Each structure stands twice: as structure tokens, then as C-alpha cells.
Amino acid sequence: MDKPLSPEPAVLLSVNGIEVIYNHVILVLKGVSLSVPEGNIVALLGANGAGKTTTLRAISNLLRGERGEVTKGNIEYRGERIERLTPSDLVQRGVIQVMEGRHCFAHLTIEENLLTGAYTRKLSRAELNGALDRVYQYFPRLKHRRGTQAGYTSGGEQQMTAIGRALMADPRMILLDEPSMGLAPQIVEEIFEIVRDLNQREGVSFLLAEQNTNIALRYADYGYILENGRVMMDGAARNLAENEDVKEFYLGVSGGGRQNFRDTKFYRRRKRWLA
């Protein structure tokens, strides 16, 4: 007897053909579409300047502080249009962004930084201690350093603090921007292992922007590759990792003379081609 097929997970986040303009004149994103199924890790890949951070900021509504705005398309979270919501509204709905560069409060201790993540939840002292214990289970290194000012900790510890602070807000989805930036390979591996644990044990969905394509595809379920503000290729992470063009341009496996995907006339696209 054939085994019944597992149902497809519900779409948690849907970005539909968005365009983003800065300062009313600079077009940065050009019809970007992507989706994040419930309980998945989705990687947003591409070189520096491809539009990864702008995509995350469009979702979390942090563009206005940089004079950016979504001018076309729409963004839905759990079926609700969210383009007009404030970042605070999104936190209340369980969407948390961990910014590129970590952005800890340098003058606060590790534990004080973590506590700021629970500010909107109005927890009792016992509930707050339980939330801290949960974070320390995933980040035991932070427990040993909890009384240390964040500005005197390592880059890896600050990244763990930033993710732990997001976890304190009890997220359903974390937007994680360049988690490997400036970190030693063994620390990057440790952080991605924790991301996988959070995904598998807590059911937290992730949309992560990452230049380190190799490690991102090892941990992600699905990936989108951006180039010059457009999605140029997408597919299951395993398929992207085996794709010859992805190997050449992003994994450094082969050494052809092509410079970008637009010069490639034969690469395969699963859903779209944006010329």
C-alpha cells in the first residue's frame, strides 16, 4: 500500500512582485517574489548589493528610516497584508528581524540585552526567567557571560545575543540578516546549528539573507538567488547546491569566464526569468 503524501506546509510569508525605491528615485528591488512555508528555513542568496537586506527591511517595514518605500506589489504574513503595519505591529504578530551587524546594546550586559527582547510580552517574573532559561539552553555560552557588557564580548557572542534577544520575543518567524558576517568558520557553523535546532525543535521559520552560499544551502530547505534587485533563480536548496551555475558563480567549484547570470544562456530556472 502506498504511503500517503504529507500535506504541503501552509505559506507563512508571501512576497508578491515588490519594487522598492530609495529617495523617490533609486530603484533597488524589481519585482521580487518569494514565499516562506510554515516551519521552513529559506535562504536569500546573492552578492553584496544584490538586494537581500532591502528585501528583509521591506518585510519588517524598516525601510522608512532609510527613505525607502515599497512602491509596487504586496507582502502577506499568514494571509494578512502587512506593508502598512509598523515594526512594532509585526513584533506583536511574531515577525522579528535580527539586523546585519548584530546591533547589541553595547553598554548593557548580555542578560539585559536578552531582556529587552521580551519587553512587549508583559511576562511575570517566573515567565521571564523561564524565557531566559530557554535561551540559555540554546546558547550556553551566553549563560556564562550573562553579566558581561555586550560591547566587551566577541562577535560570535554578540550574534548569539542578537538571536537570543529575538527568541525572547517568542517569534514565529525570524528574518536573519548576514549571520556569518565577520565570524570565524567554527562560530558560523555553531550559529547555523542553533538556527536548525530552533527550526526543528521550536518550529521557528527563518528567512535568512546570506552571502555564504555554501553554508546557507546546507541548512536551508529552499533558496532564492538575487542579482541586481531581481530573483534570478530559485529552487530546493539541494538542487541549487548541485546546479552547475550556482557552483561556478557562488561556490567557486569551477572557473569559467562568465561574470553574471545574464551572460549565461543555458542555466535553468524553476519559476521565472526576469530579463
PyMOL commands that set and color helices and strands:
alter all, ss='L'
color gray80, all
select helices_A, chain A and resi 52-60+64-66+87-92+110-116+119-121+125-138+140-144+150-152+155-168+185-202+213-219+237-242+244-251+261-263
alter helices_A, ss='H'
color red, helices_A
select strands_A, chain A and resi 11-22+26-37+41-45+68-77+80-81+95-98+173-177+205-210+222-227+230-236
alter strands_A, ss='S'
color yellow, strands_A
deselect
rebuild
show_as cartoon
